[in-house]
Amino acid sequence: MIAQSARLFSSDEAREGMMSFLQKRPAAWAQ
């Protein structure tokens, strides 16, 4: 479970989601 969570949260999409939240801006999701 921990390894799976780490893998999911290290993806580009997860990183963009977290950074956009922290920077209070809309996320630029990949299409």
TIRO-2110 file (N, C-alpha, C; in Angstrom, 1 decimal):
// TIRO-2110
0.8, -1.2, 0.0, N, 1, A
0.0, 0.0, 0.0, CA, 1, A
0.9, 1.3, 0.0, C, 1, A
1.9, 1.3, 0.8, N, 2, A
2.7, 2.5, 0.9, CA, 2, A
3.5, 2.7, -0.4, C, 2, A
4.0, 1.6, -0.9, N, 3, A
4.8, 1.6, -2.2, CA, 3, A
3.9, 2.1, -3.3, C, 3, A
2.6, 1.6, -3.3, N, 4, A
1.7, 2.0, -4.4, CA, 4, A
1.4, 3.5, -4.3, C, 4, A
1.1, 4.0, -3.1, N, 5, A
0.9, 5.4, -2.8, CA, 5, A
2.0, 6.2, -3.3, C, 5, A
3.2, 5.8, -2.9, N, 6, A
4.4, 6.6, -3.3, CA, 6, A
4.5, 6.7, -4.9, C, 6, A
4.2, 5.5, -5.5, N, 7, A
4.3, 5.5, -7.0, CA, 7, A
3.3, 6.5, -7.6, C, 7, A
2.1, 6.5, -7.0, N, 8, A
1.0, 7.3, -7.6, CA, 8, A
1.3, 8.8, -7.3, C, 8, A
1.9, 9.1, -6.2, N, 9, A
2.1, 10.5, -5.9, CA, 9, A
3.4, 11.0, -6.5, C, 9, A
4.2, 10.2, -7.1, N, 10, A
5.4, 10.7, -7.8, CA, 10, A
5.2, 10.9, -9.3, C, 10, A
4.0, 10.7, -9.7, N, 11, A
3.7, 10.9, -11.2, CA, 11, A
3.6, 12.4, -11.5, C, 11, A
3.8, 12.7, -12.8, N, 12, A
3.7, 14.1, -13.2, CA, 12, A
2.4, 14.7, -12.9, C, 12, A
1.3, 13.9, -13.1, N, 13, A
-0.1, 14.5, -12.8, CA, 13, A
-0.2, 14.8, -11.3, C, 13, A
0.2, 13.9, -10.5, N, 14, A
0.1, 14.1, -9.0, CA, 14, A
0.9, 15.4, -8.6, C, 14, A
2.1, 15.5, -9.2, N, 15, A
3.0, 16.6, -8.8, CA, 15, A
2.4, 17.9, -9.3, C, 15, A
1.8, 17.9, -10.5, N, 16, A
1.1, 19.1, -11.0, CA, 16, A
-0.1, 19.5, -10.1, C, 16, A
-0.8, 18.5, -9.7, N, 17, A
-2.0, 18.7, -8.8, CA, 17, A
-1.6, 19.3, -7.5, C, 17, A
-0.5, 18.8, -6.9, N, 18, A
-0.1, 19.3, -5.6, CA, 18, A
0.5, 20.7, -5.7, C, 18, A
1.3, 20.9, -6.8, N, 19, A
1.9, 22.2, -7.0, CA, 19, A
0.9, 23.3, -7.3, C, 19, A
-0.1, 23.0, -8.1, N, 20, A
-1.2, 23.9, -8.4, CA, 20, A
-2.0, 24.3, -7.2, C, 20, A
-2.2, 23.3, -6.3, N, 21, A
-2.9, 23.6, -5.1, CA, 21, A
-2.1, 24.5, -4.2, C, 21, A
-0.8, 24.2, -4.0, N, 22, A
0.0, 25.0, -3.2, CA, 22, A
0.2, 26.4, -3.7, C, 22, A
0.2, 26.6, -5.0, N, 23, A
0.4, 27.9, -5.7, CA, 23, A
-1.0, 28.6, -5.9, C, 23, A
-2.1, 27.9, -5.5, N, 24, A
-3.4, 28.5, -5.6, CA, 24, A
-3.7, 28.9, -7.1, C, 24, A
-3.5, 28.0, -8.0, N, 25, A
-3.8, 28.2, -9.4, CA, 25, A
-4.5, 27.0, -10.0, C, 25, A
-5.1, 27.1, -11.1, N, 26, A
-5.8, 25.9, -11.7, CA, 26, A
-4.7, 25.0, -12.2, C, 26, A
-5.0, 23.7, -12.1, N, 27, A
-4.0, 22.7, -12.6, CA, 27, A
-4.0, 22.6, -14.1, C, 27, A
-2.8, 22.4, -14.7, N, 28, A
-2.7, 22.2, -16.1, CA, 28, A
-2.6, 20.7, -16.4, C, 28, A
-3.7, 20.0, -16.5, N, 29, A
-3.7, 18.6, -16.6, CA, 29, A
-3.3, 18.2, -18.0, C, 29, A
-2.6, 17.1, -18.2, N, 30, A
-2.3, 16.5, -19.5, CA, 30, A
-3.6, 16.1, -20.2, C, 30, A
-3.7, 16.2, -21.4, N, 31, A
-4.9, 15.8, -22.2, CA, 31, A
-4.7, 14.5, -22.9, C, 31, A
END
